Amino acid sequence: MVHKLVQKHLLYGRREFELRDDIVKIKVNSLLDENKDFEVELAMINPDPIISKSRLEFHSRVKCRPLISLYLNKPNAEEFNAFVDALKTKAKNEFDAFAGIKNLEKSA
């Protein structure tokens, strides 16, 4: 299943986040800066986000800087929370698979 979140901001433009297999695909169409397309590997993301002003940030497990920054509750709280929950779960599962940690829920 592909999870997708589209966020729009009056000054900063449109941002699309799409969860695919083991990556998050990000497209940024900005009014103030150049447009960007990039991908972030889920195994690199710390699944415990940090709230910073009006954003929810997922930091790297390695360099401790934000890899993904989401505007809080945009486009609405229900879509936002569903995407964040899916992102947390997939990031944890991908890291566990990378590290060779067995998921206890699956084996029970």
C-alpha positions as CSV (number, residue, x, y, z in Angstrom):
1,M,0.0,0.0,0.0
2,V,1.3,3.5,-0.9
3,H,0.7,6.2,1.6
4,K,0.8,9.8,0.2
5,L,0.6,13.2,1.9
6,V,0.3,16.5,0.0
7,Q,0.9,19.7,1.9
8,K,0.4,23.2,0.6
9,H,1.8,26.5,2.1
10,L,1.0,30.0,0.8
11,L,4.7,31.0,0.8
12,Y,6.6,27.8,0.5
13,G,4.6,26.1,-2.2
14,R,3.6,22.4,-2.5
15,R,5.3,19.4,-1.0
16,E,4.4,15.7,-1.7
17,F,5.5,12.8,0.5
18,E,5.0,9.2,-0.7
19,L,5.9,6.1,1.3
20,R,7.1,3.3,-1.1
21,D,8.6,0.0,0.0
22,D,11.8,1.1,1.9
23,I,11.9,4.9,0.9
24,V,10.0,8.1,1.2
25,K,9.8,10.0,-2.1
26,I,9.7,13.7,-1.6
27,K,8.8,16.4,-4.2
28,V,9.0,20.1,-3.4
29,N,7.6,22.7,-5.7
30,S,8.5,26.0,-4.1
31,L,7.7,29.6,-5.0
32,L,10.8,30.9,-3.2
33,D,13.4,28.3,-4.0
34,E,14.2,25.7,-6.8
35,N,12.0,22.6,-7.2
36,K,13.5,19.4,-5.7
37,D,12.8,15.7,-6.0
38,F,14.6,13.3,-3.6
39,E,14.3,10.1,-1.7
40,V,15.1,9.2,1.9
41,E,15.7,5.6,3.0
42,L,13.4,4.6,5.8
43,A,16.1,2.7,7.7
44,M,18.0,6.0,8.2
45,I,15.0,7.8,9.9
46,N,14.5,7.9,13.7
47,P,10.9,6.9,14.1
48,D,10.4,9.3,17.1
49,P,9.6,12.7,15.5
50,I,10.3,16.0,17.2
51,I,7.9,19.0,17.1
52,S,9.7,22.2,16.1
53,K,7.5,25.3,16.0
54,S,4.8,24.5,13.4
55,R,6.5,21.4,12.0
56,L,7.0,17.7,12.9
57,E,10.5,16.6,12.0
58,F,11.9,13.1,11.5
59,H,15.6,13.2,12.2
60,S,18.4,11.0,10.9
61,R,19.7,8.2,13.1
62,V,23.2,9.1,12.1
63,K,23.7,12.9,11.7
64,C,20.9,14.1,14.0
65,R,19.5,16.5,11.5
66,P,15.9,16.6,10.1
67,L,15.5,14.5,7.0
68,I,11.7,15.0,6.7
69,S,9.9,18.0,7.9
70,L,6.0,18.1,7.8
71,Y,3.7,21.0,8.5
72,L,1.6,20.1,11.5
73,N,-1.9,18.8,10.7
74,K,-1.9,19.8,7.0
75,P,-4.0,19.2,4.9
76,N,-6.1,18.0,7.9
77,A,-5.4,16.1,11.2
78,E,-6.8,12.8,10.0
79,E,-4.7,12.5,6.9
80,F,-1.7,13.9,8.7
81,N,-1.9,11.4,11.6
82,A,-2.5,8.5,9.3
83,F,0.6,9.3,7.2
84,V,2.8,10.0,10.3
85,D,1.7,6.7,11.9
86,A,2.5,4.8,8.7
87,L,5.9,6.5,8.5
88,K,6.8,5.7,12.1
89,T,5.8,2.1,11.6
90,K,7.6,1.6,8.3
91,A,10.8,3.4,9.6
92,K,10.9,1.2,12.7
93,N,10.3,-2.0,10.7
94,E,12.9,-1.1,8.0
95,F,15.6,-0.4,10.7
96,D,14.8,-3.6,12.5
97,A,15.1,-5.6,9.3
98,F,18.4,-3.8,8.5
99,A,19.7,-4.5,12.0
100,G,18.5,-8.1,12.0
101,I,16.1,-7.6,14.8
102,K,13.1,-9.9,14.7
103,N,9.7,-8.3,15.3
104,L,8.2,-10.0,18.4
105,E,4.6,-9.2,17.3
106,K,5.0,-11.1,14.1
107,S,6.6,-14.2,15.8
108,A,3.8,-14.4,18.5
